[in-house]
Amino acid sequence: MRICFILNPTSGTNRSQDVPALLTRYATTAGADFVIWHTRYAGHAEELARQAAAEGYRVVAAVGGDGTVNEVGRGLLGTQAALGIVPRGSGNGLARHLHIPLDLPGAVRRVCQPTFQRIDTGEINGRPFFCTAGLGFDAHVSKMFAQAGTRGLSTYVKVALREYRRFRPTPVQVTLEGQELFDTHCYVLAFANAAQYGNNAYIAPRANIQDGLLDVCLIDGLSLPRAVRVGLGLALGTLAVSGGAVYHTSRHVLVRAATPLGFHVDGDYVDDATDFEVLLHPLALEVAV
């Protein structure tokens, strides 16, 4: 079995490790037939993943954070290669959901001796996602976090607390499965294929990545008492029963916002828009877990 590791050298908060040397050591110990390719710019991991699949690599492993995983996964859609993950980011949402070890030697061993399974994938305005996508506050925080200059959970929390005082909900119209239409306010409208954003923050604790459905989580406002309830629910995995959010399940969601609203895929801010189409593609990606 041939394995291609696609390494994002800018991922993670610990830049002192010689990750290529460690990858080489652990993959060699596991007896793997492997190569290591480095990304050089945004979007490069998707190109490399598509190339690796075309060259017949059975597993193409993203070595990086959720953004790198998203890029590699995008490049593998519709191919015969499976996505592997060596988590090196600050959130590692998909890796955590799939119970992939967060330590480098454990993750490399899993990639080199995998079990294969297929997972659902999502799509928002033509952009694939594998863990979560969303509109509103979480997308806004992702945008501000990318501009913060430092990574890690502490930076994310600081940015979220600062922006909480500034952000206001947006009126939206939501259609589920082409039938159920409702008007509401969007503070957060999250589309969860997997259970968490990352860092064990469970936005949709009941989400099943193989059930053919997205868990749609709506938070229409965030007063201080509700913010505390939501924060505890995210941390404890109890948001679905805390009263802090409303949930639906759907394979197809349409959203129209009164004013442009930011959206993210797998934690990375994409753009602002007023119209959104969200789709679920059942079992569209093979993963090496």
Stockholm file with secondary structure:
# STOCKHOLM 1.0

chainA/1-289         MRICFILNPTSGTNRSQDVPALLTRYATTAGADFVIWHTRYAGHAEELARQAAAEGYRVVAAVGGDGTVNEVGRGLLGTQAALGIVPRGSGNGLARHLHIPLDLPGAVRRVCQPTFQRIDTGEINGRPFFCTAGLGFDAHVSKMFAQAGTRGLSTYVKVALREYRRFRPTPVQVTLEGQELFDTHCYVLAFANAAQYGNNAYIAPRANIQDGLLDVCLIDGLSLPRAVRVGLGLALGTLAVSGGAVYHTSRHVLVRAATPLGFHVDGDYVDDATDFEVLLHPLALEVAV
#=GR chainA/1-289 SS CEEEEEECTTCSSCCSSCHHHHHHHHHHHTTCEEEEEECCSTTHHHHHHHHHHHTTCSEEEEEESHHHHHHHHHHHTTSSCEEEEEECSSCCHHHHHTTCCSSHHHHHHHHHSCCEEEEEEEEETTEEESSEEEEEHHHHHHHHHHTSSCCSHHHHHHHHHHHHTTCCCEEEEEEETTTEEEEEEESEEEEESSSCSSTTCCSCTTCCTTSSCEEEEEECCCCHHHHHHHHHHHHHTCHHHHTSCEEEEESEEEEEEEEEEEEEETTEEEEEEEEEEEEEEEEEEEEEC
#=GC SS_cons         CEEEEEECTTCSSCCSSCHHHHHHHHHHHTTCEEEEEECCSTTHHHHHHHHHHHTTCSEEEEEESHHHHHHHHHHHTTSSCEEEEEECSSCCHHHHHTTCCSSHHHHHHHHHSCCEEEEEEEEETTEEESSEEEEEHHHHHHHHHHTSSCCSHHHHHHHHHHHHTTCCCEEEEEEETTTEEEEEEESEEEEESSSCSSTTCCSCTTCCTTSSCEEEEEECCCCHHHHHHHHHHHHHTCHHHHTSCEEEEESEEEEEEEEEEEEEETTEEEEEEEEEEEEEEEEEEEEEC
//
